[in-house]
Amino acid sequence: MSRPLCLLFDCDGTLVDSEPLLAAEMATSLTAAGLPFRAEDYMGGFRGARFRHIVAELEAQYGKVDPDHLESLETTMRANLNHRLATDLVPIAGAPEALAALSRFPMGVVSNGPENKVRTSLNTVGLSETFGNSLFSGYTANCWKPDPCLYLHAASIMGFAAEDCIAIDDAIVGVQAALAAGMTVVHLNRFPDAEETPEGAHMITSMYQLPTVIGRLHKDRERRVAHA
């Protein structure tokens, strides 16, 4: 008997091209706080990481920042970012087409970012109706990738076991989280010359490829279930 399949998407870098905007705002704010940081640092080694994790890494190198100053700085940074997300954001190439082709499947968004940031991003690029309220934020669940708990939280709320979910994520921390959760994982690797897809994940280099890969994985899964 066929079992339903759920698709869980990361947001930044998977559905929306927000990472260059985030990297630029983060570089401005962190450098002003005495934690030297360049936009390319985010794109190179910190993609998908929680803001406070990045701060902790920089503080270990450059020294502690006053927590009240840091909190004020983060608030300003997120306000500036939300403004840019509402005006400058575009979808990842192929994402709207992939979602339309896969609309028969239940879908959710699983992000390390705050929920209001996710909502702003999806609204700006016209994808909010695709997911409705199936948005799962690390700040709401109080757990963040690469811990598997956020993906497991999303699956549980949507009513699916981990093995009945396919996670689609561009960041290594997200791929690791979903693999650790026991999900099938598709890694959107837009930088294949610089980034290696973790073992066990299925690599694509463009969202245009996703419907074909999901179709193949779905058929393989149906065959396994039929012979179980």
C-alpha positions in Angstrom: 0.0 0.0 0.0 1.3 3.5 -0.9 2.4 5.8 1.9 2.2 9.6 1.6 5.5 11.4 1.1 6.3 14.9 2.5 8.8 17.4 1.1 10.7 19.6 3.5 12.5 22.6 2.0 15.2 24.8 3.4 14.5 28.5 2.6 17.7 30.6 2.3 19.7 29.5 -0.7 17.2 26.7 -1.6 14.0 28.6 -2.3 15.1 32.2 -2.2 18.4 33.9 -3.1 18.7 35.7 0.2 22.2 34.7 1.2 24.0 37.5 -0.6 21.7 40.0 1.1 22.2 38.3 4.5 25.9 38.1 4.1 26.2 41.8 3.2 24.1 42.9 6.2 25.9 40.5 8.5 29.3 41.8 7.4 28.3 45.4 8.1 26.9 44.7 11.5 29.6 42.3 12.8 32.5 44.4 11.6 30.9 47.5 13.3 30.8 45.5 16.5 34.5 44.8 16.3 34.2 41.3 14.8 35.8 41.6 11.4 33.6 39.7 8.9 33.3 39.8 5.1 30.3 38.8 3.0 32.5 36.1 1.3 33.2 34.7 4.8 29.5 33.8 5.1 29.3 32.3 1.6 32.5 30.4 2.2 32.3 28.8 5.6 29.1 29.8 7.4 26.3 29.3 5.0 23.1 28.2 6.8 24.6 28.6 10.2 22.8 30.3 13.1 23.8 33.9 13.6 24.8 33.3 17.3 27.0 30.4 16.2 28.8 32.8 13.8 29.2 35.3 16.6 30.6 32.7 19.0 33.2 31.7 16.4 34.2 35.3 15.8 34.4 36.1 19.5 36.7 33.1 20.0 39.0 34.8 17.5 38.6 38.5 18.2 37.3 38.7 21.8 33.9 39.1 23.5 31.4 41.8 22.6 29.1 43.4 25.1 25.9 41.3 25.1 23.6 44.3 25.2 25.4 45.9 22.3 25.3 42.6 20.4 21.5 42.3 20.9 20.9 45.8 19.7 23.1 45.2 16.7 21.3 42.0 15.8 17.9 43.8 16.0 19.1 46.5 13.7 20.7 44.0 11.3 17.5 41.9 11.1 15.3 45.0 10.5 17.6 46.1 7.7 17.6 42.6 6.2 13.8 42.3 6.3 13.6 45.6 4.4 16.0 44.3 1.7 14.2 40.9 1.6 10.9 42.8 1.0 12.3 44.8 -1.9 15.4 43.1 -3.4 14.8 39.4 -3.0 14.4 37.0 -5.9 13.7 33.2 -6.0 16.4 30.7 -6.6 16.3 29.9 -10.3 14.0 26.9 -11.0 12.4 26.9 -7.5 8.9 28.2 -8.5 8.8 25.8 -11.4 9.9 22.9 -9.2 7.3 23.6 -6.6 4.6 23.8 -9.2 5.6 20.5 -10.6 5.6 18.9 -7.2 2.4 20.4 -5.9 0.8 17.0 -5.4 3.0 16.4 -2.3 2.6 18.0 1.1 5.3 20.6 1.6 6.9 22.5 4.5 9.8 25.0 5.0 12.4 24.2 7.6 14.7 27.1 8.3 17.3 28.1 10.9 16.1 31.7 10.5 13.3 33.5 12.4 9.8 32.8 11.2 9.0 36.4 10.3 12.1 36.4 8.0 10.9 33.2 6.3 7.4 34.7 5.8 8.8 37.9 4.4 11.0 36.0 2.0 8.2 33.7 0.7 5.8 36.6 0.4 8.3 38.7 -1.6 8.8 36.0 -4.2 5.2 34.8 -4.3 5.7 31.4 -2.7 3.8 31.8 0.5 0.6 30.2 -0.6 2.5 27.1 -1.6 3.4 26.4 2.1 0.6 28.1 4.0 1.4 27.8 7.7 3.8 24.8 7.3 6.8 27.0 8.3 9.2 25.7 10.9 11.8 28.0 12.4 14.7 27.1 14.6 13.8 30.1 16.8 10.2 28.7 17.3 11.4 25.1 17.9 14.4 26.3 19.9 16.7 23.9 18.0 18.9 24.6 14.9 20.6 22.6 12.1 22.9 20.7 12.1 21.0 19.2 15.0 18.4 16.9 13.5 15.7 18.1 16.0 14.4 20.8 13.7 13.7 18.5 10.8 12.2 16.0 13.2 10.1 18.7 14.7 8.7 19.7 11.3 8.0 16.1 10.3 6.2 15.4 13.5 4.0 18.5 13.3 3.1 17.7 9.7 2.2 14.1 10.7 5.0 12.2 9.0 7.7 9.8 10.1 11.2 10.8 9.2 11.5 8.0 6.7 8.5 9.4 4.8 10.2 12.8 4.3 12.5 14.1 1.6 14.5 17.1 2.7 15.9 19.6 0.1 18.7 21.8 1.5 21.6 23.7 0.0 23.7 24.1 3.1 25.9 21.4 4.5 24.6 22.0 8.0 21.1 21.3 6.7 22.1 18.2 4.8 23.8 16.9 7.9 20.7 17.6 10.0 18.3 15.8 7.7 20.6 12.8 7.2 20.9 12.5 11.0 17.1 12.7 11.2 16.9 9.6 9.0 15.4 11.4 6.0 16.1 11.0 2.3 18.1 14.1 1.4 18.5 16.1 -1.8 21.5 18.5 -1.7 21.1 21.5 -3.9 24.8 22.0 -4.5 25.1 25.3 -6.4 28.9 25.4 -5.9 30.0 21.8 -6.9 33.5 23.0 -7.6 33.9 24.2 -4.1 31.6 22.1 -2.0 31.3 18.3 -1.6 27.9 16.7 -1.2 27.9 14.6 2.0 27.8 10.8 1.6 24.2 9.5 1.6 22.7 12.7 0.0 21.5 13.0 -3.6 23.1 15.9 -5.4 21.5 18.3 -7.8 23.1 21.5 -9.1 19.9 23.3 -10.1 16.3 23.3 -8.8 15.2 22.6 -12.4 16.4 19.1 -11.8 14.4 18.5 -8.6 11.1 17.2 -10.0 12.9 14.5 -12.0 14.9 13.4 -8.9 11.9 13.5 -6.6 10.0 11.4 -9.2 12.7 8.8 -9.3 13.1 8.7 -5.5 9.3 8.3 -5.1 9.2 5.4 -7.6 12.1 3.7 -5.8 10.4 4.2 -2.5 7.1 2.8 -3.8 8.9 -0.3 -5.0 10.5 -0.9 -1.7 7.3 -0.5 0.2 5.5 -2.9 -2.2 8.1 -5.6 -1.6 8.4 -5.0 2.1 
